[in-house]
Amino acid sequence: MGAESVWSVDPRTGEPRGDRRVAEASGPVAVDAAVRAAHAALPALADRARRAALLRAAAERLHAAAPELVAAADAETALGDVRLTGELARTVFQLRYFADLVDRAAEPGGFLDIRRDSADPGLTPPRPDLYRVKLPLGVVGVFAASNFPFAFSVPGGDTASALAAGCPVVVKAHPDHPETSERMAAALREAAREVGLPEGTIGLVHGFESGPELVRHPLLAGVGFTGSPRGGRALFDLAAARPRPIPFHGELGSLNPVLVTEAALAGAGAGAGTSAAEELAHGLVGSFTLGMGQFCTKPGLVLVPAGAAGDAFEKAVADAAAQARTGVLLDARMREAFLGGFARRAGLADVQTVAPAGPAPTPETPLAVRPGVLSVPAASALRGSHEALLEECFGPATVLVRYADPAEADAVLSRLDGCLTATLHTPAADPDAAALLAVLARFAGRVLFGGWPTGVAVADAMHHGGPYPASTSTATSVGATAVERWLRPVSFQTVPEELLPR
Ligand code: NAP
């Protein structure tokens, strides 16, 4: 029997895109070949100048191919030209950013994190001559995310940070964008050839079975994953159950709560003729509907005071949500999970529908949906039967939880799983502000004062991760320190200077 075909599907209709059989599903032989080719590239990647050149050449090629890449990604994800052009620019920036980090790797503060201690026999215990440096882990497996066909896919943050560390990569393509994945892998391989690195430095595999096969491969040294709690946990457990377990850096989902105080809703807004409540409502709707809510940082739960100020906010959210654009989700499975998840939550006792999510078909986009908002008293949300309200509903939906007093808000926050972000809206002069920020930092990896959590800057001080299930480790998948996931410290003791690794 031949290998299973991988097809490109139009998410607007759910139909395969013509006769576009993009690739074959990768069986054990293909996965083994990709991992072995990547492993063979390890010695060549030890050359830091060449690594930096690879990242820059890859950035150039992706930038040059932007029109074709954006067209392919839009055909496969329906995320739209504007969003995809921005995401590709971010991906190109990210590759150059990691190239700059490679240039500075051996400097103080660089990611090689070199530390030296000279010998001192007079100490108790005596100290030998020590040189500590970080070395690449080996071949890294990357599971591309559905919702970021560029920035968390073949050339995304996991790949860029692994290559920067000196680790070759084998990517498991996401089935929502196989053609885009193939095009980008080709661009990365051409970049490798251009700078004199083996093409096997970047491998690509397709098909469900290739994922576990990759994680189990004895030459694999680490995994980066972005996706669902269910899939991520299955692969995390697989990585731990290997005869030789390997690190698994997974980002599995996040509710991203927002806490709005009574004081934040009081008075006029910054714009002419608008109230603070209306401005916050517009900001919230813009954030939870961005990219049709398919962001790991989407605000999925908003704690709002009960009473008149909260009522005005809820009304403004209803008005803004009624104006929100309808759109298509990434695939039929996600559409079903979104519509079913919203309906199940809406059917719980005491839950009110502020804006109804549902199908919104047009002739060109028969699978389009409209965003939705629910509201529930905090006391009800805390009931065991209402647990789903405190869990992520992937897609354009959010839940307003109305709290009677700060203790109720705290009780809800205490029940939440680990999150990527948590946001506080209150005036800076609020005497409780610092204490509230400390509460949010208990369970979130990024704490925002004002603003909205969608949008994650690629920067040295960024942390994109959080307690489980936001991530399966304490590491970040965005920003400079993402590279640390793929490095391993080694101390060299009494090794002559000329024999130390450079
Ligand atoms: P997913 O179902 O977890 O799939 C991600 C990747 O893992 C795919 O390549 C998938 O392979 C593979 N996979 C899934 N389950 C597996 C298993 N049991 N064993 C081996 N491999 C497995 O995630 P998704 O398709 O991107 O989206 C589904 C849900 O994930 C969304 O509804 C959302 O809740 C969540 N999500 C979260 C984030 C985040 O940032 N945390 C991002 C995107 C999505 P195949 O697809 O080939 O089966």
Boltz pocket constraint, residues with backbone or C-beta under 6 A from the ligand:
constraints:
  - pocket:
      binder: B
      contacts: [[A, 143], [A, 144], [A, 145], [A, 146], [A, 147], [A, 172], [A, 173], [A, 174], [A, 175], [A, 207], [A, 208], [A, 209], [A, 211], [A, 212], [A, 226], [A, 227], [A, 228], [A, 229], [A, 230], [A, 231], [A, 232], [A, 234], [A, 235], [A, 251], [A, 252], [A, 253], [A, 254], [A, 295], [A, 296], [A, 334], [A, 337], [A, 392], [A, 394], [A, 470]]
      max_distance: 6.0
